[in-house]
Amino acid sequence: MKKVKQNLKIFFLLLGMSVILTGCQEMSSKMDEQLDNINKRAEELDSAVNRGLDKVENLDSTITAKSKRIKNLDSIVRKTTTRIDSLVNKSAKEINRGLN
């Protein structure tokens, strides 16, 4: 009888341990799924951020190129203005000479 009780205790102990291990495996599986989902979302977010950064870099390049072009055009306008001012001054001096 003692042997049967001892065998029953061992049986229930093993049964309890199997239930606990099965539960742990299920929890581990669920955790792996959630970690995979989090990882996938992180990759999607990283991809979206990278696309945004690419757009910003392209915009920055465009702004830099346009700024250079504006500086070149400003330089041309300044040179042209200087030439026109010089011509106007020359003409004004000649007209003043002619009037005097």
C-alpha positions in Angstrom: 0.0 0.0 0.0 2.8 2.4 0.8 4.4 1.6 -2.5 1.1 2.5 -4.3 0.8 5.8 -2.4 4.4 6.6 -3.3 3.9 5.7 -6.9 0.7 7.9 -7.0 2.7 10.8 -5.5 5.4 10.4 -8.1 2.7 10.1 -10.9 0.9 13.3 -9.8 4.2 15.1 -9.4 5.2 14.1 -12.9 1.8 15.0 -14.2 2.0 18.4 -12.5 5.5 19.1 -13.9 4.3 18.2 -17.4 1.4 20.6 -17.1 3.8 23.3 -15.9 6.2 22.6 -18.8 3.4 22.7 -21.3 2.2 26.0 -20.0 5.7 27.4 -20.1 6.1 26.2 -23.7 2.8 27.9 -24.7 3.9 31.1 -22.9 7.3 31.0 -24.7 5.5 30.5 -28.0 3.2 33.5 -27.4 6.2 35.6 -26.3 8.1 34.7 -29.5 5.1 35.7 -31.6 4.8 39.0 -29.8 8.5 39.6 -30.1 8.3 38.9 -33.9 5.4 41.3 -34.2 7.3 44.0 -32.3 10.3 43.4 -34.5 8.3 43.6 -37.7 6.7 46.9 -36.5 10.2 48.2 -35.6 11.4 47.3 -39.1 8.4 49.0 -40.7 9.0 52.1 -38.6 12.7 52.1 -39.5 11.8 51.8 -43.1 9.3 54.7 -42.9 11.9 56.9 -41.1 14.5 56.0 -43.7 12.1 57.0 -46.5 11.4 60.3 -44.7 15.2 60.9 -44.3 15.7 60.3 -48.0 13.0 62.8 -48.8 14.7 65.4 -46.5 18.1 64.7 -48.0 16.6 65.1 -51.5 15.0 68.4 -50.5 18.2 69.6 -48.9 20.1 68.8 -52.1 17.5 70.7 -54.1 17.6 73.7 -51.8 21.4 73.7 -51.9 21.4 73.6 -55.7 18.8 76.3 -56.0 20.7 78.5 -53.5 23.8 78.2 -55.7 21.8 79.2 -58.7 20.3 82.1 -56.9 23.8 83.3 -55.8 24.9 83.0 -59.4 21.9 85.0 -60.7 22.4 87.6 -58.0 26.0 88.0 -59.1 24.9 88.5 -62.7 22.3 91.0 -61.6 24.9 92.9 -59.5 27.4 93.0 -62.4 24.6 94.1 -64.8 23.4 96.8 -62.4 27.0 98.0 -62.1 27.4 98.2 -65.9 24.1 100.0 -66.3 24.9 102.5 -63.6 28.3 103.1 -65.2 26.6 103.7 -68.6 24.0 106.0 -67.1 26.7 108.0 -65.2 28.7 108.3 -68.4 25.7 109.4 -70.4 24.7 111.9 -67.7 28.2 113.4 -67.7 28.2 113.7 -71.5 24.8 115.3 -71.4 25.9 117.7 -68.7 29.0 118.6 -70.7 26.9 119.2 -73.8 24.6 121.5 -71.8 27.4 123.5 -70.3 
